[in-house]
Amino acid sequence: MRILPAIDLLGGNAVRLHQGRYEDPTVYDRDPPAVARRFRLTVDAMHVVDLEGAKAGTPVQRERVRAIAEAFSGPSGGWIQVGGGVRSRDAFEAYLALGAKRVVLGTAAVKDPALVRELARAYPGVVVLAVDAKDGFVATDGWTQVSSVAAADVVRALADVPIGAVLYTDVARDGTGVGPNVEATRALAAASPFPVIASGGVGTLAHLTALACLPNVESAIVGRALYDGSLTLEDAVAAAR
């Protein structure tokens, strides 16, 4: 299982939210490109989110994303996946132009599935379908709204197009360190025709070991635990093998 360290951008800073609450940010670093360079010493892929873009419905932190992509790629070719506010083809392709290898779509999967289909067919394997769940139902608009659509139903509805991966987050656990929702992740991974990226709540090596045992889980995103010192990236990578 691959470890994807995360940079969540708010106001140009690397932050973490508690359970997706924008009113409760913790600023961890005011130089996200420097964070990306440190991550690159250990891993070759990472996850970036434009939190303001996710809420606004259009990318906001474009220049920060560009700087992160440049800092992380370097001569050895590390790559990023990025999301936040991707609700149009222009926004999707703009992220690719900034250096992203994979682009995350979440709200669009519920509100504009035709766009997700179009992009998945035009860019096979590049679309990451974000399924961010509150009590089993998909949250949209930067997790500020909860739809009536079940997480598994979103994946099933797009099973006929070449999605690269499904990113599953239990919003209630995100940024808490209490542990991922292993059973919900297991269930979604079993039902998904696409590999799954687990996210939300990772705080210990045991959490990563539990995820690494799940069939069809390709990656795990780790954020707050890396910033507060609960985990080192080197130990996380070793635990995920």
N, C-alpha and C positions, 0 to 999 in steps of 0.2 A: 504494500500500500504506500502510495506517495504522500508525503507531507507537503501541504501548501501553506506556508506562512502567509498571514494576511496583513495588508495595510488598508485600514478604513479611513477615508479622507473626509475631514470636516474643517472648513476654514483653512485649508491648506496644510493642516496638521494630521499626524497619525493619531487616531483616537480609537477608543472602544466605547460602544454603547452598552448599557445594561438592559437586556431584554428588548433591544431595539428602540429604546426611549431616547428621542433626540434631546430631551430636556435633561438627560443624565449622562453627558459625555465625560470621559476621562481622557485628557490629553497626555499622550505618552512620548511623543517626539515631534518637534517642530521642523524637522528636516527629513521628510519621508524618503527622498532619494538616498540619503545616507543609510537609512534603515535597509533599503533594498540592496545596497552594496554589501552590507553585513550579511544579509540573508544569502546572497549569492555565493558566499564562501562555503556554504553547506549544501544548498539545493539548487536545482536548475529550473524550478517553476514556482510561481507565487500567485497570490490572489489579491486583487485590488478592487475596492468598492468606492465609488463616488457617492457618499451618503446624501449630499445635497442634491445631486443629480437624481437619485432614486426618489427623493421626495418631490422635486420640482417637475420630474417627467422629462427632463432633458439634461445631458451632461453639463456639469458646471466646472469641474476641476480638470479640464482638458490639459492644461499646461503642466499641472502636477503629474498627471498620468504619463504624459510624454517624458517628463524628467525621470520618473520612476522606471519606465520601460528602458530608457537609455542607460540608466545607472545599473539596472539589473542584467541587461543583455550582455554587455561587454563583448570582448573578442571570442568568448567561448559559447555564446549563443543561448543564454538563459531566456526563458519566455514567461509572459504573464497572461493571466486571464483577468478580464476586467468587466465590471458591470456598474449599473447605476444610471437610470434614466434613459435606457435604450428602448425607445418606443417608435423608432422609425428606421428605415434602411440607411438614411444619411447618418444617423447617430451610430449605427452598427459599423458602417464602413469607415467612419471617422476614427473609431477606436482601433480598427485594423491598421489604418494609416498611421496612428500614433505608436504602433508597435505591438499591439496585442495579438496573441496567437489564437485565443478563444475569447468569445464575448458572451456575457451572461444576460439572458432575458428572463424576467420574472413576471412583472405586471402584464407585459404584452401577451404572455401565454394565456392569461385569463381574458383580457380585454380585446386582444387582437390576434387570435391564433393564426389567422391567415398570414400575418406578417412573419410569424415564427416559421410557418411552413415555407414561405417564399425564401427566407434567408437560409433555412436549413438545406433546401434544395440547391440554392445558388452557391453555398459554402459548406459542403458536406464535412461533418465532424467539427465544425468551428463553433456552432451554437451550443452553449450550455444552458439548459433549461432549469431555472431556479424555482424550486418548490419550497416556499417558505411557509411553514404551517403554524397556525395557532389552534390548538385543540383539534387538529386533523384537517382544518380548512385553510385554504391558501390565503396568505396575507399579501396585499399589494400596496403600491404607492409608498415605497419605503417603509413597509410594515405598519402604516398608519390606518389601513382599512383591511377588514377581513371579509373575504368573499364567501359565497355559499357553495364553492366548488371544493370537493375533496381532493387532497393531494394526489392520490393514486389516479383519479379520473383525469387530471391534467396530463399525466404521463401517457396514459392509455390513449387519449385522444390524439396524441402526436406520434404514436408508435410507428406510423408508416413513412416518416421522413427521417433523414440521416442526422439526428441529433448527436452531438459529440459526447455529452454526459448530462446527468441530472444532478443538480446541486440541491441536497435536502437539508433544510435547517429547521430545527424546532425553536421557534422564536423565544419561547418562554425560558429556554436554557441558554440562549446566546449571551455571551459575556458574563456568565455566572460562575463558570468553572465547576459546576456541580456534576458534570458528566453529560455526554450526548444521550439522546433518546435512542438507545441501541435497538430496542424492539421495533420501534416505528421505522428506523433505518433499515432493519432487517426485512421488514414486511415490504417496504417500498422497493428495496433492491431485488427482492424475489419476484415482484410484479413488473419490474422495469425491463424493457428490452435493451436499455442503454446502461452503461456503467454509472455508478452512483458516487458522488462526492458527499461525504458526511461533514456536517458543520453544526456548531452550536454546543457550547458547554464543555469542551475539552479542557481539562485542568490537570490531569495526571497521566503518567505513563500507562497506568492500568486502563484508562479510558481509551487510549490509542490501541492497546493490545486487544481490547474487546472489539473494536471496530475492524482491526486487521483480520480478525477471524471470520468476518462476514463475507459470504460469497457475493460477488458482483460489486463490492465497494472498492473503487480504484484509488480514492484519495481521501484525506481528511484535512480540513482547514483548521489551523490553530492560530489564535490571535492573542487574546488577553494573557494567557498563560506564559507566552514568550516575553511579553512586555513587563509583567510584574515579577518575573523570575521564578515562577512555579515550575517551568520547564525550560531546558535549553533546547535549541533547535537540533543540536547534535544528538541529544538523548531521545528526542521525539522521533527522529529519523530511524535511530536504532530500534526503538520499540515497535515501529510500524513494519519492520521487515518480516 
